[in-house]
Amino acid sequence: MFSRILIPTDFSTASEWVFDDAVRIAGKSGAEILILHVRRTWPSHPDELRFPADPSLYEYAEQQELERLRDRIRRVNASVATRLIVRQGPNTGKEICETAKSEGADLIVIATHARHHVSHLFVGSTTLAVLKDPPAPVLAIRYGIRNRPTGMNRVVVPIHLQQTSHRALELAARVSTEIHLVTVCEDEDRARAETLQREVSASVPGAKTSIIRGKNPEEEIIRYTGKVDADAIFLNATAEPSKRKIDLIRHANVPVMIV
């Protein structure tokens, strides 16, 4: 499924929240985990660190933190290979994406916010920057949501009437054992929704289909996800995620995969 999983960290509690999920995914797919830390610099002086200090001090502190995270991974699954990467730049999101490209990462696992602990209100600027043009699927995990040791067995994949991409469904079919296709629409669009779901589900034998009447897709999808006790939501993103998708990431009580 995956060969290299990139986990950016600023060593905050929120950024560490994603590690256990990433380790479970890596354990199932035999992937290597790349732990990335980005030293922040000033936009006007890209080579000048925001917190000037002797390089040896940075290296010592980073190695202590990175080794602690590596030990955490070993405790969960000692067979998962890890590698530590340190970069620097004024734009953390850009550094994450460039590292994912240069290292050939095929999954990025990231917390939905880095420094705020009001988790239902914020999607951090770094996460938003990564979501604008990700070089690989991004698994966004909101700080504080319930940990799911079973992994991503039951997945909800929303499909809408203007659907043009099915990459999220294709990935869900690779990593999950139970797929729920969900369309939220008004009564007048139900016939079109039924036709769409028949066409889409034909490529995924055994997929469960649901058409929900409603005006707010995000609320209905979150409600349905809780009803079936799903492990994750997989979303298509052919361009920069819309406000609706960001709202779904912000409020969902399960990890959200952006493909």
C-alpha positions as CSV (number, residue, x, y, z in Angstrom):
1,M,0.0,0.0,0.0
2,F,2.7,2.5,1.0
3,S,6.5,2.4,1.0
4,R,7.5,5.7,2.7
5,I,5.3,7.6,5.2
6,L,6.4,11.2,6.0
7,I,5.5,12.6,9.5
8,P,6.3,16.3,10.0
9,T,6.8,17.2,13.7
10,D,7.4,20.4,15.6
11,F,7.7,18.3,18.8
12,S,4.3,19.6,20.1
13,T,1.8,17.3,21.7
14,A,-0.5,17.8,18.8
15,S,2.0,16.8,16.2
16,E,2.8,13.6,18.1
17,W,-0.8,12.6,18.2
18,V,-0.5,11.1,14.6
19,F,2.4,8.8,15.3
20,D,0.5,5.7,16.5
21,D,-1.8,5.7,13.4
22,A,1.2,6.2,11.1
23,V,3.0,3.2,12.8
24,R,0.0,1.0,12.3
25,I,-0.2,1.9,8.6
26,A,3.5,1.3,8.2
27,G,3.3,-2.0,10.0
28,K,0.6,-3.3,7.7
29,S,2.3,-2.1,4.5
30,G,6.0,-2.6,5.4
31,A,6.6,1.2,4.9
32,E,9.5,3.2,6.2
33,I,8.6,6.2,8.4
34,L,10.4,9.5,7.7
35,I,10.3,11.8,10.7
36,L,10.8,15.4,9.5
37,H,11.5,18.5,11.5
38,V,11.8,21.9,9.9
39,R,13.8,24.7,11.4
40,R,11.9,28.0,10.9
41,T,13.8,30.9,9.2
42,W,12.7,34.4,8.4
43,P,11.0,35.0,5.0
44,S,13.2,38.1,4.4
45,H,16.4,36.2,5.4
46,P,15.8,32.5,4.5
47,D,19.2,31.5,5.9
48,E,18.6,33.2,9.3
49,L,17.0,31.0,12.0
50,R,14.1,32.7,13.8
51,F,15.7,31.6,17.1
52,P,19.4,32.2,16.7
53,A,21.5,29.7,18.6
54,D,24.7,27.7,18.2
55,P,24.1,25.0,15.6
56,S,25.3,22.4,18.0
57,L,22.5,23.4,20.4
58,Y,19.9,22.9,17.7
59,E,21.4,19.6,16.7
60,Y,21.5,18.3,20.3
61,A,17.9,19.3,21.1
62,E,16.6,17.9,17.8
63,Q,18.4,14.6,18.1
64,Q,17.0,14.2,21.6
65,E,13.5,14.8,20.5
66,L,13.8,12.8,17.3
67,E,15.3,9.9,19.1
68,R,12.4,10.0,21.6
69,L,9.9,9.8,18.8
70,R,11.9,7.0,17.2
71,D,11.7,5.1,20.5
72,R,8.0,5.7,20.6
73,I,7.7,4.0,17.2
74,R,9.8,1.1,18.3
75,R,7.5,0.5,21.3
76,V,4.5,0.3,19.1
77,N,6.2,-1.8,16.4
78,A,9.9,-2.5,16.6
79,S,9.9,-3.8,13.0
80,V,9.1,-0.4,11.4
81,A,12.1,1.3,9.9
82,T,12.6,4.9,10.7
83,R,14.7,7.7,9.3
84,L,15.3,11.2,10.8
85,I,15.3,14.3,8.5
86,V,16.0,17.9,9.4
87,R,15.5,20.8,7.0
88,Q,15.1,24.5,7.4
89,G,13.2,27.3,5.6
90,P,10.7,30.1,6.1
91,N,7.7,28.1,4.8
92,T,7.2,24.9,6.7
93,G,4.4,23.6,4.4
94,K,6.6,24.1,1.4
95,E,9.5,22.2,3.0
96,I,7.2,19.3,3.9
97,C,6.0,19.0,0.3
98,E,9.5,19.3,-1.1
99,T,10.8,16.7,1.3
100,A,7.9,14.4,0.4
101,K,8.8,14.8,-3.3
102,S,12.6,14.3,-2.9
103,E,12.2,11.3,-0.6
104,G,9.5,9.7,-2.7
105,A,7.0,9.6,0.1
106,D,3.6,8.2,-0.9
107,L,1.7,9.3,2.2
108,I,2.0,12.3,4.5
109,V,0.5,12.0,8.0
110,I,-0.1,15.3,9.7
111,A,-1.9,16.9,12.7
112,T,-4.7,19.3,11.7
113,H,-3.0,22.0,13.8
114,A,0.4,22.5,15.3
115,R,0.3,25.0,18.1
116,H,-3.4,25.5,19.0
117,H,-5.1,23.2,21.4
118,V,-8.7,24.3,20.6
119,S,-8.8,21.4,18.2
120,H,-12.3,21.9,16.9
121,L,-11.6,25.5,15.8
122,F,-8.3,25.4,14.1
123,V,-6.7,23.8,11.1
124,G,-3.1,25.0,11.3
125,S,-1.5,27.1,8.6
126,T,1.2,24.5,8.0
127,T,-1.5,21.8,7.4
128,L,-3.4,24.1,5.1
129,A,-0.2,24.8,3.1
130,V,0.4,21.1,2.6
131,L,-3.2,20.5,1.6
132,K,-3.1,23.2,-1.2
133,D,-0.9,21.1,-3.5
134,P,0.2,17.8,-1.8
135,P,2.6,15.6,-3.7
136,A,1.1,12.5,-2.1
137,P,-2.1,11.6,-0.2
138,V,-2.4,13.4,3.1
139,L,-3.9,11.8,6.2
140,A,-5.0,14.7,8.5
141,I,-5.7,13.7,12.1
142,R,-7.3,16.1,14.5
143,Y,-5.7,16.4,17.8
144,G,-7.7,14.8,20.6
145,I,-9.9,12.4,18.5
146,R,-10.3,8.8,19.7
147,N,-7.4,6.5,18.9
148,R,-8.5,3.6,16.7
149,P,-6.1,0.6,17.1
150,T,-8.0,-1.3,14.4
151,G,-6.6,1.0,11.7
152,M,-8.7,2.0,8.6
153,N,-10.9,-1.0,8.1
154,R,-14.2,0.8,7.7
155,V,-14.0,3.9,5.5
156,V,-16.6,6.4,4.3
157,V,-16.1,7.8,0.8
158,P,-18.4,10.8,0.0
159,I,-19.3,11.1,-3.7
160,H,-21.2,14.1,-5.1
161,L,-23.1,14.7,-8.3
162,Q,-20.3,16.6,-10.0
163,Q,-17.7,13.9,-9.1
164,T,-14.9,13.7,-11.7
165,S,-12.2,11.9,-9.7
166,H,-12.4,8.6,-7.9
167,R,-8.8,8.4,-6.6
168,A,-10.1,8.5,-3.0
169,L,-12.2,5.4,-3.7
170,E,-9.4,3.6,-5.4
171,L,-7.1,4.2,-2.4
172,A,-9.9,3.2,0.0
173,A,-10.3,-0.1,-1.9
174,R,-6.6,-0.8,-1.4
175,V,-6.4,-0.1,2.3
176,S,-9.9,-0.9,3.8
177,T,-12.1,-4.0,4.1
178,E,-15.5,-2.1,4.2
179,I,-16.4,0.9,2.1
180,H,-19.4,3.1,2.5
181,L,-20.3,5.3,-0.5
182,V,-22.3,8.3,0.7
183,T,-24.1,11.0,-1.3
184,V,-25.9,13.9,0.3
185,C,-28.5,15.6,-1.9
186,E,-32.0,17.1,-2.1
187,D,-35.1,15.0,-3.1
188,E,-35.1,16.3,-6.7
189,D,-31.5,15.0,-7.2
190,R,-32.1,11.5,-5.8
191,A,-32.6,9.8,-9.2
192,R,-29.2,11.2,-10.4
193,A,-27.6,10.2,-7.1
194,E,-28.9,6.6,-7.5
195,T,-27.5,6.4,-11.0
196,L,-24.1,7.7,-9.9
197,Q,-23.9,5.3,-7.0
198,R,-24.7,2.3,-9.2
199,E,-22.0,3.4,-11.6
200,V,-19.3,4.0,-9.0
201,S,-20.1,1.0,-6.8
202,A,-19.8,-1.3,-9.8
203,S,-16.0,-1.0,-9.5
204,V,-16.0,-1.9,-5.8
205,P,-17.9,-5.1,-5.2
206,G,-19.4,-5.2,-1.7
207,A,-19.4,-1.4,-1.2
208,K,-22.3,-0.2,0.9
209,T,-24.2,2.7,-0.6
210,S,-26.3,5.4,1.1
211,I,-28.1,8.5,-0.2
212,I,-28.9,11.0,2.5
213,R,-31.4,13.8,2.2
214,G,-29.9,17.1,3.4
215,K,-28.5,20.5,2.6
216,N,-25.3,20.4,4.6
217,P,-23.1,17.6,3.3
218,E,-20.4,18.0,6.0
219,E,-22.8,17.6,8.9
220,E,-24.5,14.6,7.3
221,I,-21.2,12.9,6.4
222,I,-19.9,13.4,10.0
223,R,-23.2,12.1,11.4
224,Y,-23.2,9.0,9.1
225,T,-19.5,8.3,10.0
226,G,-20.4,8.2,13.6
227,K,-23.5,6.1,13.0
228,V,-21.5,3.3,11.2
229,D,-18.5,3.7,13.5
230,A,-16.2,4.3,10.6
231,D,-12.4,4.5,11.0
232,A,-11.7,7.3,8.4
233,I,-13.2,9.5,5.7
234,F,-11.5,9.5,2.3
235,L,-12.0,12.7,0.2
236,N,-11.1,13.6,-3.4
237,A,-9.2,16.9,-3.9
238,T,-8.5,17.7,-7.5
239,A,-7.5,21.2,-6.5
240,E,-7.0,23.2,-3.3
241,P,-9.5,21.9,-0.8
242,S,-12.7,23.9,-0.6
243,K,-14.0,25.5,2.5
244,R,-16.5,22.6,2.9
245,K,-13.6,20.0,2.8
246,I,-11.7,22.1,5.4
247,D,-14.8,22.2,7.6
248,L,-15.1,18.5,7.3
249,I,-11.4,18.0,8.3
250,R,-11.9,20.5,11.2
251,H,-14.9,18.8,12.7
252,A,-14.6,15.1,11.8
253,N,-14.0,12.7,14.8
254,V,-12.0,10.4,12.6
255,P,-8.8,10.9,10.4
256,V,-9.5,12.4,7.0
257,M,-7.5,11.2,4.0
258,I,-7.1,13.8,1.2
259,V,-6.3,12.1,-2.1
